[in-house]
């Protein structure tokens, strides 16, 4: 019961605050950096990235352009770009699990360092509610209601998702407990067998020596 309450609290914090990965990182030439995001099935996800110019007054050199791939844990490709300085992707996850966004910088001599800005959002936080208000000509109250409704839906879906994960963990615990029981039983059987063989060997040895 306590575990369930903790899960609900973590869920509410995760939903009410932006569920996104917005970061800046450095990538050396010839190396690859991958960023993972756990996304549930049928969730919308959007991402955008761009290479930070080393000199704002000059265009980005070709040596700083990247190759980008976004794939699922099953190996399905959702975004692919080569020798680009910026880009974006958007898709609905068809399968539950970890999705990887990998950035690769071409190998150069001497090596250089490329700085990348990357913003990745999933779920309800992929929607731009300001644009929704402008397009639909709705007032502030309607906008808040729409946002609240979508947040509640997201919480509802996350609750079912966590329930499924909890059931999977319970099944895993049961399977692990069963395996440990049989392993312990097998270990005990082997120990008793070895002890029996040692006793039989010693008894045979002493009988041959006519000590017993």
PyMOL commands that set and color helices and strands:
alter all, ss='L'
color gray80, all
select helices_A, chain A and resi 2-16+62-64+123-126+129-136+140-208
alter helices_A, ss='H'
color red, helices_A
select strands_A, chain A and resi 20-28+32-39+44-51+66-72+77-84+86-92+97-105+113-122
alter strands_A, ss='S'
color yellow, strands_A
deselect
rebuild
show_as cartoon
